[in-house]
Amino acid sequence: MVIDKEDGVAIIFRENASLDTFLLELTQAHARLKHENLIINLVSFANIDPAGVLKFRQLSDAHRKGKKSFVVVTDKVSYDEVPEDLLVVPTLQEAKDLIEMEEIERDLDL
């Protein structure tokens, strides 16, 4: 698992691991990442499907309870194929934009 941090956002992606291994590593690292907005970059997973993305839902729910963003990036699954409480976008730029909007909403207590 690789973590790149920039402007209060941790962009997390995998090098050579299965989706389940990546999720396990991310879950284990969550305690040290819980104070950051997270972008989970799944673009390198060629065969990901909605069921694979849904595996991140529990971690997303736990992270969002801490008032931080959790956004999954994949162009293989669209946002309408997963529940709306799991944020899925096709590009890193859209993930960054979404986090920026959520930060503004949190600052305004919306």
C-alpha positions as CSV (number, residue, x, y, z in Angstrom):
1,M,0.0,0.0,0.0
2,V,1.3,3.4,-0.9
3,I,0.2,6.6,0.8
4,D,0.8,10.0,-0.8
5,K,-0.2,13.0,1.4
6,E,-1.0,16.5,0.1
7,D,-3.0,19.3,1.6
8,G,-4.6,17.3,4.3
9,V,-5.6,14.5,1.9
10,A,-4.1,11.0,1.9
11,I,-4.3,9.4,-1.5
12,I,-4.0,5.6,-1.0
13,F,-3.3,3.0,-3.7
14,R,-1.8,-0.4,-4.0
15,E,1.3,-1.7,-5.6
16,N,1.1,-5.4,-6.0
17,A,-1.8,-6.8,-3.8
18,S,-5.2,-8.3,-4.2
19,L,-8.2,-6.1,-3.4
20,D,-8.8,-8.1,-0.2
21,T,-5.2,-7.6,0.9
22,F,-5.3,-3.9,0.1
23,L,-8.5,-3.6,2.1
24,L,-6.9,-5.4,5.1
25,E,-3.8,-3.2,5.0
26,L,-6.0,-0.1,4.8
27,T,-8.1,-1.3,7.7
28,Q,-5.0,-1.9,9.8
29,A,-3.6,1.5,8.9
30,H,-6.9,3.3,9.5
31,A,-6.0,4.4,13.1
32,R,-3.2,6.5,11.9
33,L,-5.2,7.9,9.0
34,K,-8.4,8.7,10.7
35,H,-7.7,12.4,11.0
36,E,-7.2,12.9,7.3
37,N,-9.5,13.0,4.3
38,L,-8.9,9.8,2.3
39,I,-8.9,9.1,-1.4
40,I,-8.9,5.4,-2.1
41,N,-7.5,5.0,-5.6
42,L,-8.7,1.7,-7.2
43,V,-7.9,2.7,-10.8
44,S,-5.2,0.0,-11.0
45,F,-7.7,-2.8,-10.3
46,A,-8.6,-3.8,-13.8
47,N,-11.4,-6.3,-12.8
48,I,-13.1,-4.4,-10.0
49,D,-16.9,-4.5,-9.9
50,P,-19.6,-3.0,-7.6
51,A,-19.2,-5.9,-5.2
52,G,-15.5,-5.1,-4.9
53,V,-16.1,-1.4,-4.2
54,L,-18.8,-2.3,-1.6
55,K,-16.1,-4.0,0.4
56,F,-14.9,-0.5,1.4
57,R,-18.3,0.6,2.7
58,Q,-17.8,-0.4,6.3
59,L,-14.5,1.4,6.5
60,S,-16.0,4.4,4.7
61,D,-18.9,4.6,7.2
62,A,-16.5,4.4,10.2
63,H,-14.2,7.1,8.7
64,R,-17.0,9.5,7.8
65,K,-18.3,9.3,11.4
66,G,-15.1,11.1,12.3
67,K,-16.1,14.0,10.1
68,K,-13.6,13.3,7.4
69,S,-14.1,12.4,3.7
70,F,-13.6,9.0,2.2
71,V,-13.8,8.9,-1.5
72,V,-13.2,5.8,-3.8
73,V,-11.8,6.4,-7.3
74,T,-12.5,4.0,-10.0
75,D,-13.6,4.4,-13.6
76,K,-14.9,0.8,-13.7
77,V,-17.9,1.3,-11.4
78,S,-20.2,4.3,-11.5
79,Y,-21.7,6.0,-8.5
80,D,-25.2,4.8,-9.3
81,E,-24.0,1.1,-9.0
82,V,-23.3,1.5,-5.3
83,P,-25.3,3.0,-2.4
84,E,-25.1,6.8,-2.2
85,D,-23.4,6.8,1.2
86,L,-20.3,5.3,-0.5
87,L,-18.7,8.1,-2.5
88,V,-17.4,6.9,-5.9
89,V,-15.9,9.1,-8.6
90,P,-14.0,8.3,-11.8
91,T,-11.0,10.5,-11.4
92,L,-8.6,11.8,-8.8
93,Q,-9.5,15.4,-9.6
94,E,-13.1,14.8,-9.0
95,A,-12.2,13.2,-5.6
96,K,-10.2,16.2,-4.6
97,D,-13.1,18.5,-5.7
98,L,-15.6,16.5,-3.7
99,I,-13.4,16.6,-0.6
100,E,-13.1,20.4,-1.0
101,M,-16.9,20.7,-1.2
102,E,-17.3,18.5,1.9
103,E,-14.8,20.6,3.8
104,I,-16.7,23.8,3.0
105,E,-19.9,22.1,4.1
106,R,-18.3,21.0,7.4
107,D,-16.9,24.5,7.9
108,L,-20.4,26.0,7.4
109,D,-22.0,23.2,9.6
110,L,-24.3,22.1,6.8
